[in-house]
Amino acid sequence: MPKSRTKNSWRHTVMFLTRLNVSIWAATLMTALIISTASGEEAVTTPDMLKVGMIAPDFTLKDEDGVERNLSDYLGQKSVVLAFYPKDFTGG
């Protein structure tokens, strides 16, 4: 068999396997998406954004020691300042 034909055949095989691999991944992703959508869970909605001066809704978060803190626990006390550091201590 001529050398160029073998090389071409190999190239076609690699291209076919690459396309097959991409197709399998796409089918898997679509299946997972369909299953997660059809699971019957309610969609997560984004709450309305607060404006300056609005009363914050009550929520619970863990502090640096892992203790759960409610915003309502501080009602009537001194002012509460919330500081969020989305990329603090991360490589991002």
PDB file of N, CA, C and O in Angstrom:
ATOM      1  N   MET A   1       0.849  -1.164   0.000  1.00  0.00           N
ATOM      2  CA  MET A   1       0.000   0.000   0.000  1.00  0.00           C
ATOM      3  C   MET A   1       0.900   1.234   0.000  1.00  0.00           C
ATOM      4  O   MET A   1       1.887   1.279   0.734  1.00  0.00           O
ATOM      5  N   PRO A   2       0.571   2.227  -0.810  1.00  0.00           N
ATOM      6  CA  PRO A   2       1.401   3.428  -0.848  1.00  0.00           C
ATOM      7  C   PRO A   2       1.376   4.140   0.501  1.00  0.00           C
ATOM      8  O   PRO A   2       0.384   4.126   1.230  1.00  0.00           O
ATOM      9  N   LYS A   3       2.516   4.762   0.796  1.00  0.00           N
ATOM     10  CA  LYS A   3       2.687   5.412   2.088  1.00  0.00           C
ATOM     11  C   LYS A   3       1.663   6.536   2.300  1.00  0.00           C
ATOM     12  O   LYS A   3       1.125   6.674   3.398  1.00  0.00           O
ATOM     13  N   SER A   4       1.390   7.336   1.268  1.00  0.00           N
ATOM     14  CA  SER A   4       0.470   8.464   1.406  1.00  0.00           C
ATOM     15  C   SER A   4      -0.956   7.992   1.700  1.00  0.00           C
ATOM     16  O   SER A   4      -1.694   8.654   2.429  1.00  0.00           O
ATOM     17  N   ARG A   5      -1.335   6.856   1.136  1.00  0.00           N
ATOM     18  CA  ARG A   5      -2.682   6.335   1.370  1.00  0.00           C
ATOM     19  C   ARG A   5      -2.830   5.870   2.819  1.00  0.00           C
ATOM     20  O   ARG A   5      -3.882   6.079   3.423  1.00  0.00           O
ATOM     21  N   THR A   6      -1.807   5.250   3.379  1.00  0.00           N
ATOM     22  CA  THR A   6      -1.834   4.811   4.766  1.00  0.00           C
ATOM     23  C   THR A   6      -1.924   6.017   5.694  1.00  0.00           C
ATOM     24  O   THR A   6      -2.667   5.996   6.675  1.00  0.00           O
ATOM     25  N   LYS A   7      -1.170   7.063   5.387  1.00  0.00           N
ATOM     26  CA  LYS A   7      -1.180   8.275   6.191  1.00  0.00           C
ATOM     27  C   LYS A   7      -2.562   8.932   6.146  1.00  0.00           C
ATOM     28  O   LYS A   7      -3.072   9.388   7.170  1.00  0.00           O
ATOM     29  N   ASN A   8      -3.164   8.978   4.953  1.00  0.00           N
ATOM     30  CA  ASN A   8      -4.501   9.540   4.786  1.00  0.00           C
ATOM     31  C   ASN A   8      -5.529   8.721   5.552  1.00  0.00           C
ATOM     32  O   ASN A   8      -6.418   9.279   6.194  1.00  0.00           O
ATOM     33  N   SER A   9      -5.411   7.416   5.485  1.00  0.00           N
ATOM     34  CA  SER A   9      -6.334   6.532   6.181  1.00  0.00           C
ATOM     35  C   SER A   9      -6.251   6.760   7.690  1.00  0.00           C
ATOM     36  O   SER A   9      -7.274   6.797   8.374  1.00  0.00           O
ATOM     37  N   TRP A  10      -5.053   6.911   8.196  1.00  0.00           N
ATOM     38  CA  TRP A  10      -4.841   7.159   9.619  1.00  0.00           C
ATOM     39  C   TRP A  10      -5.464   8.493  10.022  1.00  0.00           C
ATOM     40  O   TRP A  10      -6.097   8.596  11.073  1.00  0.00           O
ATOM     41  N   ARG A  11      -5.284   9.506   9.190  1.00  0.00           N
ATOM     42  CA  ARG A  11      -5.837  10.834   9.464  1.00  0.00           C
ATOM     43  C   ARG A  11      -7.366  10.770   9.522  1.00  0.00           C
ATOM     44  O   ARG A  11      -7.978  11.371  10.404  1.00  0.00           O
ATOM     45  N   HIS A  12      -7.982  10.046   8.589  1.00  0.00           N
ATOM     46  CA  HIS A  12      -9.438   9.901   8.581  1.00  0.00           C
ATOM     47  C   HIS A  12      -9.926   9.152   9.820  1.00  0.00           C
ATOM     48  O   HIS A  12     -10.968   9.489  10.381  1.00  0.00           O
ATOM     49  N   THR A  13      -9.185   8.150  10.240  1.00  0.00           N
ATOM     50  CA  THR A  13      -9.550   7.397  11.439  1.00  0.00           C
ATOM     51  C   THR A  13      -9.512   8.290  12.675  1.00  0.00           C
ATOM     52  O   THR A  13     -10.422   8.253  13.502  1.00  0.00           O
ATOM     53  N   VAL A  14      -8.462   9.087  12.796  1.00  0.00           N
ATOM     54  CA  VAL A  14      -8.335   9.995  13.935  1.00  0.00           C
ATOM     55  C   VAL A  14      -9.463  11.025  13.920  1.00  0.00           C
ATOM     56  O   VAL A  14     -10.048  11.312  14.964  1.00  0.00           O
ATOM     57  N   MET A  15      -9.769  11.578  12.759  1.00  0.00           N
ATOM     58  CA  MET A  15     -10.845  12.564  12.646  1.00  0.00           C
ATOM     59  C   MET A  15     -12.189  11.933  13.018  1.00  0.00           C
ATOM     60  O   MET A  15     -13.000  12.547  13.712  1.00  0.00           O
ATOM     61  N   PHE A  16     -12.415  10.713  12.555  1.00  0.00           N
ATOM     62  CA  PHE A  16     -13.664  10.013  12.866  1.00  0.00           C
ATOM     63  C   PHE A  16     -13.794   9.785  14.368  1.00  0.00           C
ATOM     64  O   PHE A  16     -14.849  10.042  14.946  1.00  0.00           O
ATOM     65  N   LEU A  17     -12.725   9.302  15.003  1.00  0.00           N
ATOM     66  CA  LEU A  17     -12.769   9.041  16.440  1.00  0.00           C
ATOM     67  C   LEU A  17     -12.951  10.328  17.240  1.00  0.00           C
ATOM     68  O   LEU A  17     -13.634  10.332  18.263  1.00  0.00           O
ATOM     69  N   THR A  18     -12.346  11.413  16.780  1.00  0.00           N
ATOM     70  CA  THR A  18     -12.517  12.702  17.449  1.00  0.00           C
ATOM     71  C   THR A  18     -13.963  13.156  17.359  1.00  0.00           C
ATOM     72  O   THR A  18     -14.543  13.585  18.357  1.00  0.00           O
ATOM     73  N   ARG A  19     -14.546  13.065  16.179  1.00  0.00           N
ATOM     74  CA  ARG A  19     -15.948  13.452  16.006  1.00  0.00           C
ATOM     75  C   ARG A  19     -16.870  12.554  16.833  1.00  0.00           C
ATOM     76  O   ARG A  19     -17.841  13.025  17.424  1.00  0.00           O
ATOM     77  N   LEU A  20     -16.559  11.272  16.868  1.00  0.00           N
ATOM     78  CA  LEU A  20     -17.349  10.332  17.654  1.00  0.00           C
ATOM     79  C   LEU A  20     -17.281  10.686  19.139  1.00  0.00           C
ATOM     80  O   LEU A  20     -18.297  10.679  19.833  1.00  0.00           O
ATOM     81  N   ASN A  21     -16.091  10.992  19.614  1.00  0.00           N
ATOM     82  CA  ASN A  21     -15.898  11.361  21.013  1.00  0.00           C
ATOM     83  C   ASN A  21     -16.685  12.623  21.354  1.00  0.00           C
ATOM     84  O   ASN A  21     -17.343  12.679  22.393  1.00  0.00           O
ATOM     85  N   VAL A  22     -16.622  13.632  20.493  1.00  0.00           N
ATOM     86  CA  VAL A  22     -17.365  14.874  20.710  1.00  0.00           C
ATOM     87  C   VAL A  22     -18.864  14.597  20.696  1.00  0.00           C
ATOM     88  O   VAL A  22     -19.605  15.153  21.507  1.00  0.00           O
ATOM     89  N   SER A  23     -19.310  13.756  19.795  1.00  0.00           N
ATOM     90  CA  SER A  23     -20.736  13.422  19.716  1.00  0.00           C
ATOM     91  C   SER A  23     -21.216  12.708  20.972  1.00  0.00           C
ATOM     92  O   SER A  23     -22.312  12.980  21.461  1.00  0.00           O
ATOM     93  N   ILE A  24     -20.412  11.807  21.490  1.00  0.00           N
ATOM     94  CA  ILE A  24     -20.774  11.081  22.711  1.00  0.00           C
ATOM     95  C   ILE A  24     -20.865  12.045  23.885  1.00  0.00           C
ATOM     96  O   ILE A  24     -21.802  11.972  24.681  1.00  0.00           O
ATOM     97  N   TRP A  25     -19.896  12.948  23.996  1.00  0.00           N
ATOM     98  CA  TRP A  25     -19.930  13.936  25.082  1.00  0.00           C
ATOM     99  C   TRP A  25     -21.143  14.848  24.951  1.00  0.00           C
ATOM    100  O   TRP A  25     -21.789  15.161  25.950  1.00  0.00           O
ATOM    101  N   ALA A  26     -21.455  15.272  23.746  1.00  0.00           N
ATOM    102  CA  ALA A  26     -22.611  16.150  23.530  1.00  0.00           C
ATOM    103  C   ALA A  26     -23.905  15.426  23.898  1.00  0.00           C
ATOM    104  O   ALA A  26     -24.786  16.008  24.531  1.00  0.00           O
ATOM    105  N   ALA A  27     -24.018  14.168  23.506  1.00  0.00           N
ATOM    106  CA  ALA A  27     -25.214  13.390  23.829  1.00  0.00           C
ATOM    107  C   ALA A  27     -25.342  13.185  25.340  1.00  0.00           C
ATOM    108  O   ALA A  27     -26.442  13.264  25.886  1.00  0.00           O
ATOM    109  N   THR A  28     -24.234  12.926  26.008  1.00  0.00           N
ATOM    110  CA  THR A  28     -24.239  12.755  27.458  1.00  0.00           C
ATOM    111  C   THR A  28     -24.665  14.044  28.152  1.00  0.00           C
ATOM    112  O   THR A  28     -25.477  14.017  29.078  1.00  0.00           O
ATOM    113  N   LEU A  29     -24.123  15.158  27.709  1.00  0.00           N
ATOM    114  CA  LEU A  29     -24.469  16.452  28.289  1.00  0.00           C
ATOM    115  C   LEU A  29     -25.941  16.777  28.083  1.00  0.00           C
ATOM    116  O   LEU A  29     -26.612  17.244  29.004  1.00  0.00           O
ATOM    117  N   MET A  30     -26.441  16.532  26.886  1.00  0.00           N
ATOM    118  CA  MET A  30     -27.851  16.800  26.600  1.00  0.00           C
ATOM    119  C   MET A  30     -28.757  15.913  27.450  1.00  0.00           C
ATOM    120  O   MET A  30     -29.779  16.376  27.957  1.00  0.00           O
ATOM    121  N   THR A  31     -28.390  14.646  27.607  1.00  0.00           N
ATOM    122  CA  THR A  31     -29.179  13.727  28.425  1.00  0.00           C
ATOM    123  C   THR A  31     -29.209  14.192  29.879  1.00  0.00           C
ATOM    124  O   THR A  31     -30.265  14.198  30.511  1.00  0.00           O
ATOM    125  N   ALA A  32     -28.061  14.578  30.402  1.00  0.00           N
ATOM    126  CA  ALA A  32     -28.000  15.068  31.783  1.00  0.00           C
ATOM    127  C   ALA A  32     -28.832  16.328  31.947  1.00  0.00           C
ATOM    128  O   ALA A  32     -29.508  16.501  32.961  1.00  0.00           O
ATOM    129  N   LEU A  33     -28.787  17.194  30.971  1.00  0.00           N
ATOM    130  CA  LEU A  33     -29.563  18.435  31.018  1.00  0.00           C
ATOM    131  C   LEU A  33     -31.058  18.144  31.006  1.00  0.00           C
ATOM    132  O   LEU A  33     -31.819  18.753  31.758  1.00  0.00           O
ATOM    133  N   ILE A  34     -31.471  17.227  30.164  1.00  0.00           N
ATOM    134  CA  ILE A  34     -32.890  16.866  30.080  1.00  0.00           C
ATOM    135  C   ILE A  34     -33.358  16.222  31.381  1.00  0.00           C
ATOM    136  O   ILE A  34     -34.443  16.532  31.872  1.00  0.00           O
ATOM    137  N   ILE A  35     -32.555  15.336  31.934  1.00  0.00           N
ATOM    138  CA  ILE A  35     -32.923  14.665  33.185  1.00  0.00           C
ATOM    139  C   ILE A  35     -33.015  15.669  34.324  1.00  0.00           C
ATOM    140  O   ILE A  35     -33.950  15.614  35.123  1.00  0.00           O
ATOM    141  N   SER A  36     -32.060  16.582  34.409  1.00  0.00           N
ATOM    142  CA  SER A  36     -32.091  17.559  35.501  1.00  0.00           C
ATOM    143  C   SER A  36     -33.255  18.527  35.346  1.00  0.00           C
ATOM    144  O   SER A  36     -33.815  18.979  36.344  1.00  0.00           O
ATOM    145  N   THR A  37     -33.625  18.850  34.119  1.00  0.00           N
ATOM    146  CA  THR A  37     -34.749  19.748  33.883  1.00  0.00           C
ATOM    147  C   THR A  37     -36.066  19.056  34.200  1.00  0.00           C
ATOM    148  O   THR A  37     -36.992  19.684  34.712  1.00  0.00           O
ATOM    149  N   ALA A  38     -36.151  17.783  33.903  1.00  0.00           N
ATOM    150  CA  ALA A  38     -37.392  17.036  34.094  1.00  0.00           C
ATOM    151  C   ALA A  38     -37.517  16.449  35.497  1.00  0.00           C
ATOM    152  O   ALA A  38     -38.440  15.677  35.757  1.00  0.00           O
ATOM    153  N   SER A  39     -36.618  16.795  36.397  1.00  0.00           N
ATOM    154  CA  SER A  39     -36.641  16.191  37.729  1.00  0.00           C
ATOM    155  C   SER A  39     -37.782  16.697  38.591  1.00  0.00           C
ATOM    156  O   SER A  39     -38.028  16.145  39.664  1.00  0.00           O
ATOM    157  N   GLY A  40     -38.486  17.731  38.154  1.00  0.00           N
ATOM    158  CA  GLY A  40     -39.636  18.226  38.888  1.00  0.00           C
ATOM    159  C   GLY A  40     -39.302  19.275  39.927  1.00  0.00           C
ATOM    160  O   GLY A  40     -40.203  19.784  40.593  1.00  0.00           O
ATOM    161  N   GLU A  41     -38.036  19.612  40.086  1.00  0.00           N
ATOM    162  CA  GLU A  41     -37.665  20.636  41.052  1.00  0.00           C
ATOM    163  C   GLU A  41     -38.012  22.010  40.493  1.00  0.00           C
ATOM    164  O   GLU A  41     -37.978  22.239  39.284  1.00  0.00           O
ATOM    165  N   GLU A  42     -38.343  22.907  41.400  1.00  0.00           N
ATOM    166  CA  GLU A  42     -38.642  24.264  40.967  1.00  0.00           C
ATOM    167  C   GLU A  42     -37.356  24.958  40.543  1.00  0.00           C
ATOM    168  O   GLU A  42     -36.282  24.703  41.087  1.00  0.00           O
ATOM    169  N   ALA A  43     -37.487  25.824  39.579  1.00  0.00           N
ATOM    170  CA  ALA A  43     -36.328  26.571  39.109  1.00  0.00           C
ATOM    171  C   ALA A  43     -35.916  27.585  40.172  1.00  0.00           C
ATOM    172  O   ALA A  43     -36.758  28.188  40.839  1.00  0.00           O
ATOM    173  N   VAL A  44     -34.619  27.758  40.314  1.00  0.00           N
ATOM    174  CA  VAL A  44     -34.101  28.738  41.258  1.00  0.00           C
ATOM    175  C   VAL A  44     -34.255  30.113  40.631  1.00  0.00           C
ATOM    176  O   VAL A  44     -33.831  30.342  39.498  1.00  0.00           O
ATOM    177  N   THR A  45     -34.857  31.013  41.368  1.00  0.00           N
ATOM    178  CA  THR A  45     -35.043  32.358  40.843  1.00  0.00           C
ATOM    179  C   THR A  45     -34.123  33.323  41.568  1.00  0.00           C
ATOM    180  O   THR A  45     -33.777  33.119  42.732  1.00  0.00           O
ATOM    181  N   THR A  46     -33.743  34.345  40.884  1.00  0.00           N
ATOM    182  CA  THR A  46     -32.900  35.370  41.468  1.00  0.00           C
ATOM    183  C   THR A  46     -33.790  36.383  42.182  1.00  0.00           C
ATOM    184  O   THR A  46     -34.732  36.903  41.584  1.00  0.00           O
ATOM    185  N   PRO A  47     -33.504  36.667  43.447  1.00  0.00           N
ATOM    186  CA  PRO A  47     -34.334  37.640  44.151  1.00  0.00           C
ATOM    187  C   PRO A  47     -34.127  39.038  43.583  1.00  0.00           C
ATOM    188  O   PRO A  47     -33.113  39.330  42.949  1.00  0.00           O
ATOM    189  N   ASP A  48     -35.111  39.889  43.827  1.00  0.00           N
ATOM    190  CA  ASP A  48     -34.978  41.271  43.381  1.00  0.00           C
ATOM    191  C   ASP A  48     -33.792  41.912  44.086  1.00  0.00           C
ATOM    192  O   ASP A  48     -33.515  41.627  45.251  1.00  0.00           O
ATOM    193  N   MET A  49     -33.107  42.768  43.374  1.00  0.00           N
ATOM    194  CA  MET A  49     -31.951  43.454  43.940  1.00  0.00           C
ATOM    195  C   MET A  49     -32.422  44.498  44.950  1.00  0.00           C
ATOM    196  O   MET A  49     -33.420  45.187  44.737  1.00  0.00           O
ATOM    197  N   LEU A  50     -31.686  44.598  46.046  1.00  0.00           N
ATOM    198  CA  LEU A  50     -31.995  45.613  47.048  1.00  0.00           C
ATOM    199  C   LEU A  50     -31.385  46.939  46.623  1.00  0.00           C
ATOM    200  O   LEU A  50     -30.345  46.984  45.966  1.00  0.00           O
ATOM    201  N   LYS A  51     -32.041  47.992  47.003  1.00  0.00           N
ATOM    202  CA  LYS A  51     -31.522  49.322  46.739  1.00  0.00           C
ATOM    203  C   LYS A  51     -31.036  49.901  48.064  1.00  0.00           C
ATOM    204  O   LYS A  51     -31.446  49.444  49.131  1.00  0.00           O
ATOM    205  N   VAL A  52     -30.177  50.892  47.998  1.00  0.00           N
ATOM    206  CA  VAL A  52     -29.644  51.526  49.197  1.00  0.00           C
ATOM    207  C   VAL A  52     -30.797  52.030  50.051  1.00  0.00           C
ATOM    208  O   VAL A  52     -31.703  52.698  49.553  1.00  0.00           O
ATOM    209  N   GLY A  53     -30.758  51.705  51.341  1.00  0.00           N
ATOM    210  CA  GLY A  53     -31.786  52.150  52.273  1.00  0.00           C
ATOM    211  C   GLY A  53     -32.914  51.154  52.476  1.00  0.00           C
ATOM    212  O   GLY A  53     -33.710  51.309  53.402  1.00  0.00           O
ATOM    213  N   MET A  54     -32.999  50.131  51.627  1.00  0.00           N
ATOM    214  CA  MET A  54     -34.053  49.129  51.787  1.00  0.00           C
ATOM    215  C   MET A  54     -33.702  48.198  52.944  1.00  0.00           C
ATOM    216  O   MET A  54     -32.531  48.016  53.276  1.00  0.00           O
ATOM    217  N   ILE A  55     -34.726  47.615  53.548  1.00  0.00           N
ATOM    218  CA  ILE A  55     -34.512  46.666  54.637  1.00  0.00           C
ATOM    219  C   ILE A  55     -34.102  45.324  54.033  1.00  0.00           C
ATOM    220  O   ILE A  55     -34.754  44.809  53.124  1.00  0.00           O
ATOM    221  N   ALA A  56     -33.021  44.776  54.551  1.00  0.00           N
ATOM    222  CA  ALA A  56     -32.509  43.500  54.042  1.00  0.00           C
ATOM    223  C   ALA A  56     -33.395  42.359  54.531  1.00  0.00           C
ATOM    224  O   ALA A  56     -33.870  42.393  55.666  1.00  0.00           O
ATOM    225  N   PRO A  57     -33.624  41.356  53.697  1.00  0.00           N
ATOM    226  CA  PRO A  57     -34.397  40.192  54.144  1.00  0.00           C
ATOM    227  C   PRO A  57     -33.575  39.375  55.137  1.00  0.00           C
ATOM    228  O   PRO A  57     -32.345  39.412  55.115  1.00  0.00           O
ATOM    229  N   ASP A  58     -34.254  38.646  55.996  1.00  0.00           N
ATOM    230  CA  ASP A  58     -33.549  37.811  56.963  1.00  0.00           C
ATOM    231  C   ASP A  58     -32.884  36.647  56.229  1.00  0.00           C
ATOM    232  O   ASP A  58     -33.465  36.065  55.314  1.00  0.00           O
ATOM    233  N   PHE A  59     -31.680  36.322  56.635  1.00  0.00           N
ATOM    234  CA  PHE A  59     -30.967  35.188  56.050  1.00  0.00           C
ATOM    235  C   PHE A  59     -30.027  34.617  57.091  1.00  0.00           C
ATOM    236  O   PHE A  59     -29.757  35.244  58.116  1.00  0.00           O
ATOM    237  N   THR A  60     -29.534  33.428  56.820  1.00  0.00           N
ATOM    238  CA  THR A  60     -28.613  32.736  57.718  1.00  0.00           C
ATOM    239  C   THR A  60     -27.352  32.386  56.946  1.00  0.00           C
ATOM    240  O   THR A  60     -27.418  31.852  55.839  1.00  0.00           O
ATOM    241  N   LEU A  61     -26.209  32.688  57.536  1.00  0.00           N
ATOM    242  CA  LEU A  61     -24.909  32.344  56.959  1.00  0.00           C
ATOM    243  C   LEU A  61     -24.005  31.821  58.065  1.00  0.00           C
ATOM    244  O   LEU A  61     -24.226  32.100  59.244  1.00  0.00           O
ATOM    245  N   LYS A  62     -22.997  31.069  57.681  1.00  0.00           N
ATOM    246  CA  LYS A  62     -22.010  30.597  58.649  1.00  0.00           C
ATOM    247  C   LYS A  62     -20.903  31.637  58.764  1.00  0.00           C
ATOM    248  O   LYS A  62     -20.475  32.223  57.770  1.00  0.00           O
ATOM    249  N   ASP A  63     -20.443  31.856  60.011  1.00  0.00           N
ATOM    250  CA  ASP A  63     -19.332  32.777  60.207  1.00  0.00           C
ATOM    251  C   ASP A  63     -18.015  32.035  60.034  1.00  0.00           C
ATOM    252  O   ASP A  63     -17.998  30.867  59.644  1.00  0.00           O
ATOM    253  N   GLU A  64     -16.907  32.722  60.327  1.00  0.00           N
ATOM    254  CA  GLU A  64     -15.591  32.114  60.104  1.00  0.00           C
ATOM    255  C   GLU A  64     -15.333  30.908  60.995  1.00  0.00           C
ATOM    256  O   GLU A  64     -14.432  30.117  60.718  1.00  0.00           O
ATOM    257  N   ASP A  65     -16.120  30.756  62.073  1.00  0.00           N
ATOM    258  CA  ASP A  65     -15.976  29.605  62.962  1.00  0.00           C
ATOM    259  C   ASP A  65     -16.966  28.492  62.643  1.00  0.00           C
ATOM    260  O   ASP A  65     -16.995  27.470  63.328  1.00  0.00           O
ATOM    261  N   GLY A  66     -17.777  28.685  61.607  1.00  0.00           N
ATOM    262  CA  GLY A  66     -18.746  27.680  61.206  1.00  0.00           C
ATOM    263  C   GLY A  66     -20.072  27.766  61.948  1.00  0.00           C
ATOM    264  O   GLY A  66     -20.939  26.910  61.769  1.00  0.00           O
ATOM    265  N   VAL A  67     -20.239  28.799  62.786  1.00  0.00           N
ATOM    266  CA  VAL A  67     -21.483  28.983  63.541  1.00  0.00           C
ATOM    267  C   VAL A  67     -22.490  29.701  62.651  1.00  0.00           C
ATOM    268  O   VAL A  67     -22.162  30.701  62.012  1.00  0.00           O
ATOM    269  N   GLU A  68     -23.724  29.184  62.613  1.00  0.00           N
ATOM    270  CA  GLU A  68     -24.757  29.825  61.799  1.00  0.00           C
ATOM    271  C   GLU A  68     -25.262  31.079  62.495  1.00  0.00           C
ATOM    272  O   GLU A  68     -25.609  31.059  63.676  1.00  0.00           O
ATOM    273  N   ARG A  69     -25.294  32.170  61.741  1.00  0.00           N
ATOM    274  CA  ARG A  69     -25.749  33.463  62.263  1.00  0.00           C
ATOM    275  C   ARG A  69     -26.929  33.943  61.433  1.00  0.00           C
ATOM    276  O   ARG A  69     -26.892  33.896  60.203  1.00  0.00           O
ATOM    277  N   ASN A  70     -27.988  34.410  62.118  1.00  0.00           N
ATOM    278  CA  ASN A  70     -29.154  34.986  61.446  1.00  0.00           C
ATOM    279  C   ASN A  70     -29.044  36.498  61.492  1.00  0.00           C
ATOM    280  O   ASN A  70     -28.618  37.061  62.500  1.00  0.00           O
ATOM    281  N   LEU A  71     -29.418  37.147  60.429  1.00  0.00           N
ATOM    282  CA  LEU A  71     -29.414  38.601  60.421  1.00  0.00           C
ATOM    283  C   LEU A  71     -30.397  39.130  61.462  1.00  0.00           C
ATOM    284  O   LEU A  71     -30.142  40.158  62.090  1.00  0.00           O
ATOM    285  N   SER A  72     -31.516  38.435  61.649  1.00  0.00           N
ATOM    286  CA  SER A  72     -32.531  38.890  62.611  1.00  0.00           C
ATOM    287  C   SER A  72     -32.023  38.866  64.052  1.00  0.00           C
ATOM    288  O   SER A  72     -32.592  39.540  64.911  1.00  0.00           O
ATOM    289  N   ASP A  73     -30.956  38.100  64.337  1.00  0.00           N
ATOM    290  CA  ASP A  73     -30.383  38.074  65.683  1.00  0.00           C
ATOM    291  C   ASP A  73     -29.813  39.434  66.074  1.00  0.00           C
ATOM    292  O   ASP A  73     -29.667  39.723  67.262  1.00  0.00           O
ATOM    293  N   TYR A  74     -29.494  40.255  65.106  1.00  0.00           N
ATOM    294  CA  TYR A  74     -28.866  41.547  65.361  1.00  0.00           C
ATOM    295  C   TYR A  74     -29.853  42.704  65.246  1.00  0.00           C
ATOM    296  O   TYR A  74     -29.450  43.866  65.307  1.00  0.00           O
ATOM    297  N   LEU A  75     -31.131  42.404  65.082  1.00  0.00           N
ATOM    298  CA  LEU A  75     -32.158  43.433  64.947  1.00  0.00           C
ATOM    299  C   LEU A  75     -32.239  44.266  66.225  1.00  0.00           C
ATOM    300  O   LEU A  75     -32.327  43.720  67.324  1.00  0.00           O
ATOM    301  N   GLY A  76     -32.209  45.578  66.074  1.00  0.00           N
ATOM    302  CA  GLY A  76     -32.285  46.479  67.213  1.00  0.00           C
ATOM    303  C   GLY A  76     -30.948  46.744  67.872  1.00  0.00           C
ATOM    304  O   GLY A  76     -30.871  47.569  68.782  1.00  0.00           O
ATOM    305  N   GLN A  77     -29.901  46.077  67.445  1.00  0.00           N
ATOM    306  CA  GLN A  77     -28.573  46.329  67.987  1.00  0.00           C
ATOM    307  C   GLN A  77     -27.883  47.369  67.116  1.00  0.00           C
ATOM    308  O   GLN A  77     -28.531  48.061  66.331  1.00  0.00           O
ATOM    309  N   LYS A  78     -26.592  47.473  67.256  1.00  0.00           N
ATOM    310  CA  LYS A  78     -25.827  48.416  66.442  1.00  0.00           C
ATOM    311  C   LYS A  78     -25.972  48.062  64.967  1.00  0.00           C
ATOM    312  O   LYS A  78     -26.506  47.010  64.613  1.00  0.00           O
ATOM    313  N   SER A  79     -25.498  48.937  64.137  1.00  0.00           N
ATOM    314  CA  SER A  79     -25.560  48.695  62.691  1.00  0.00           C
ATOM    315  C   SER A  79     -24.772  47.446  62.324  1.00  0.00           C
ATOM    316  O   SER A  79     -23.765  47.119  62.952  1.00  0.00           O
ATOM    317  N   VAL A  80     -25.241  46.771  61.316  1.00  0.00           N
ATOM    318  CA  VAL A  80     -24.574  45.568  60.818  1.00  0.00           C
ATOM    319  C   VAL A  80     -23.984  45.891  59.452  1.00  0.00           C
ATOM    320  O   VAL A  80     -24.673  46.414  58.577  1.00  0.00           O
ATOM    321  N   VAL A  81     -22.713  45.579  59.277  1.00  0.00           N
ATOM    322  CA  VAL A  81     -22.050  45.783  57.993  1.00  0.00           C
ATOM    323  C   VAL A  81     -21.734  44.408  57.423  1.00  0.00           C
ATOM    324  O   VAL A  81     -21.070  43.597  58.069  1.00  0.00           O
ATOM    325  N   LEU A  82     -22.207  44.154  56.226  1.00  0.00           N
ATOM    326  CA  LEU A  82     -21.926  42.888  55.551  1.00  0.00           C
ATOM    327  C   LEU A  82     -20.870  43.140  54.491  1.00  0.00           C
ATOM    328  O   LEU A  82     -21.020  44.028  53.653  1.00  0.00           O
ATOM    329  N   ALA A  83     -19.816  42.369  54.529  1.00  0.00           N
ATOM    330  CA  ALA A  83     -18.752  42.509  53.534  1.00  0.00           C
ATOM    331  C   ALA A  83     -18.565  41.161  52.859  1.00  0.00           C
ATOM    332  O   ALA A  83     -18.269  40.168  53.523  1.00  0.00           O
ATOM    333  N   PHE A  84     -18.734  41.123  51.551  1.00  0.00           N
ATOM    334  CA  PHE A  84     -18.570  39.892  50.782  1.00  0.00           C
ATOM    335  C   PHE A  84     -17.308  40.004  49.941  1.00  0.00           C
ATOM    336  O   PHE A  84     -17.094  41.006  49.259  1.00  0.00           O
ATOM    337  N   TYR A  85     -16.488  38.987  49.990  1.00  0.00           N
ATOM    338  CA  TYR A  85     -15.273  38.925  49.200  1.00  0.00           C
ATOM    339  C   TYR A  85     -15.379  37.709  48.289  1.00  0.00           C
ATOM    340  O   TYR A  85     -14.942  36.621  48.666  1.00  0.00           O
ATOM    341  N   PRO A  86     -15.948  37.869  47.104  1.00  0.00           N
ATOM    342  CA  PRO A  86     -16.202  36.708  46.254  1.00  0.00           C
ATOM    343  C   PRO A  86     -14.956  35.929  45.861  1.00  0.00           C
ATOM    344  O   PRO A  86     -15.040  34.725  45.624  1.00  0.00           O
ATOM    345  N   LYS A  87     -13.813  36.576  45.788  1.00  0.00           N
ATOM    346  CA  LYS A  87     -12.616  35.845  45.361  1.00  0.00           C
ATOM    347  C   LYS A  87     -11.543  35.842  46.442  1.00  0.00           C
ATOM    348  O   LYS A  87     -10.368  35.620  46.153  1.00  0.00           O
ATOM    349  N   ASP A  88     -11.941  36.086  47.678  1.00  0.00           N
ATOM    350  CA  ASP A  88     -10.993  36.107  48.776  1.00  0.00           C
ATOM    351  C   ASP A  88     -10.421  34.710  48.994  1.00  0.00           C
ATOM    352  O   ASP A  88     -11.166  33.732  49.058  1.00  0.00           O
ATOM    353  N   PHE A  89      -9.141  34.621  49.103  1.00  0.00           N
ATOM    354  CA  PHE A  89      -8.420  33.373  49.331  1.00  0.00           C
ATOM    355  C   PHE A  89      -8.610  32.355  48.210  1.00  0.00           C
ATOM    356  O   PHE A  89      -8.581  31.147  48.448  1.00  0.00           O
ATOM    357  N   THR A  90      -8.800  32.838  47.012  1.00  0.00           N
ATOM    358  CA  THR A  90      -8.890  31.936  45.867  1.00  0.00           C
ATOM    359  C   THR A  90      -7.868  32.353  44.826  1.00  0.00           C
ATOM    360  O   THR A  90      -7.331  33.459  44.879  1.00  0.00           O
ATOM    361  N   GLY A  91      -7.610  31.484  43.902  1.00  0.00           N
ATOM    362  CA  GLY A  91      -6.673  31.784  42.819  1.00  0.00           C
ATOM    363  C   GLY A  91      -7.289  32.640  41.730  1.00  0.00           C
ATOM    364  O   GLY A  91      -6.577  33.092  40.834  1.00  0.00           O
ATOM    365  N   GLY A  92      -8.612  32.879  41.783  1.00  0.00           N
ATOM    366  CA  GLY A  92      -9.318  33.619  40.740  1.00  0.00           C
ATOM    367  C   GLY A  92      -9.169  35.034  40.864  1.00  0.00           C
ATOM    368  O   GLY A  92      -9.710  35.785  40.053  1.00  0.00           O
TER     369      GLY A  92
END
